[in-house]
Amino acid sequence: MSAMLLQRLIVFVIVIAAALYALWRWLPRAWRRGAARRLTTRAQNAGLIGARRASRISAALGRPAGCAACAQRAGCQSRQPATDRQPSQR
């Protein structure tokens, strides 16, 4: 295998991984939970993971992305209202 072919293969794998991550990140939460459940069920049926580990992975993959502000219908707790902020000093 030539160096150029290997480089293209590595770039292809990185791009596919980034695309899958972006897709997973922006999927609606219900779709992520369903996909996580199906993924862990198939891995468990194939004997790759046990039942306990499958439930932990499924729960972790189904969590909301980011700070979950949209799930709580409130802003992030770490943000301050604009009126409470101190002006920056130069």
Summary of the structure (lengths in Angstrom):
residues: 90
radius of gyration: 20.3
end to end distance: 57.2
largest distance: 61.4
contacts: 166
relative contact order: 0.08
helix: 66%
strand: 0%
